[in-house]
Amino acid sequence: LMAGVEIPVFSENHEILVTERSKPLQGPMVMSFSKNIYCQQVPHGSFLMGRSNPYAEISHDISSSWEFLDEMAKTVLHILPEVAKLRVIRTWGGSYNISPDRQPIISDTKELKGFYMACGFSGHGFMFAPITGELLTEIILEKTLDEYANELHIDRFKDKDITVFEHSVV
């Protein structure tokens, strides 16, 4: 609830780890929705990798867990066996702001004139920042949005079934 407007977003902890440096083992970033993992070797040789937790509770907890390390080790062993041999240097968690359908809300609202929102990016906020600014400008100037931008309006959650296209948020 913000300014009297019910905004359907929640927070979820997403964990990441970084490994020791290694010789080049991987080209472009690997992302697998079926294995629920993303992994990228950075220029100095370490690997950054993470995954979402489909069983995560809604909270503001941003700690790291042994369960995360265990699941990552099992997954990496199967898809990138050489990386599984590297030592983990550190882990951390961070909060993702998520909407029920895992898509951003970029919208005005009928409940409060002049109240605009851009939230629920599910970890994609920095990537979507340029288009978010453009869409909010169009909304504020009351320009007609294209059909795809209209799908990001908060009203999509009112009295409708919610379809989640991307369950594995990375």
N, C-alpha and C positions, 0 to 999 in steps of 0.2 A: 504494500500500500504506500503510495507516494502522492502527496497533495490531494488526497481523497480518491485517487484513481487506483483501482486494483490492477496490478501489472503481474501477469503470470510467469514469473521467473524464479529460479532457485539457484543455489550455489552447490557446486560439486568439486571435490578435491581431485586433481589430476596430478599424478606423480611422474617424475622424469629421473633418469640417471645419466651419469657421464662416466666413461671408462678411461683407463690409462691410454696413453698414445700408442699408436700402432702404425706399421707400414700401411700403405694404401691397400684396402681390402674391398672397398665398395665404391661404386660410381655414384649415380644419383640417389637421392633419398628413396628409401623403401617404405611403402605404406601399404598395409594389408588390412582391409576391413574384416576379412574372414578370420584372420589371426589376431586382430585387434592390437596392432603394433605399428609404430613408425620408428624409423631408425635412419640416422644420417651420420656419415663420417665427416667431421669438420676439417678444414684445411690443415690444422696442426696435427691431426691424426687420431684424436679422441672420437668416440662415438657418443652421440646424444640419442637417447631412445626413451619412448614412453608408451603408455597405453591408457585407455579409459577403463574404469571399473564399473561393469554393468550392475554391480551390487552395492555401489557406493551409496551411503546415506546422504540425504540432503543436510548439509551443514557447512559451517565456515572453517572446518578443520583443514589445515594445510600441512599436516605432518607426513612423514614417509613411513612405510610399513614393510615388515619382512614378507608379507604376502605379495606385495608388489614385486620385490626382488625375486621371490620364488617363481612367480608366474612369468616374469620377464626371462629368467634363466631358462625355463622350460621351452618357451617359445623361440628364443634366439638359438638355442641348441639345435632346433629342427630347421630353421630357415637360414641361419648364418652361423654354421658351426665354428668357424674360425674366430668370430667375435665372441662366442661363448667362452673362449679361453682367456679373455682379457679381464683384468681386475676392475672392479667398480671403485671409482674414486669418491663419488658423492651421489646422494639422492636428495630430492626435495619435492615438495608438493606445492601446488598453486590452485587458486580458486577460479573455476570457470562459471560464468553467469549463463544460465541455460533456460531456454523457453521450452514449453511442452513438446513442440515439434522439432526442436534443435535448430531452428532457423531464427535469424534476428527479427526483432520487432523494431521497425522504423516507421514512426507513425505520429499523428496527432491524436486527439481524443475528443469525443463528443461531450464527455463529462466536464471538461475544463478547457475553455477557449484559451489559446495561447500556450498550452502545455504540450510539449513535444518530447518524444522519447526515442532513444536508440540504445537498445539493450538486448540481452539474451543471445549474444554472438557465439556462444559455445566454444570459446577459445579462438575465434577467427576475427576478433575485433580490429587488430592492427591491419590485417590484410584487407578488411572491408572499409577501413577509415575513409579513403578517398571517395568511394561511391556513396558512403553514408552521408558525408558532407553535402554532396550534390543532391541526394534525395531529400534531405532535410531542408535544403534551400528551396527546392521545388514545392515541398509541402507548405513551408512558411509563406511562400509567395502564391500559394493556392493554384499552382499550375497542375495540369492534368498529367497524372503519372501513367506510365505504360502498365500493361497487365501484370508483368512480373513484379514490379515495384508495389503494386496494389496488394499482392499476395503477402506482403510483409506488414500489413496493417494489423493493429491489435484486435480488431473486430473478427479476425479469422478464428479466434478461439471461442466466440460467443455461440452457444447452441449448435456446435458442429463437431463431428467426429474429427479427431486429430490424427493425421497421418505423419509418421516419422519416417523420413527417407534415409536418414543416416544415423543409425543407432550408435555406431562406434565413433565417438567424438574424439578426434586426435589433436 
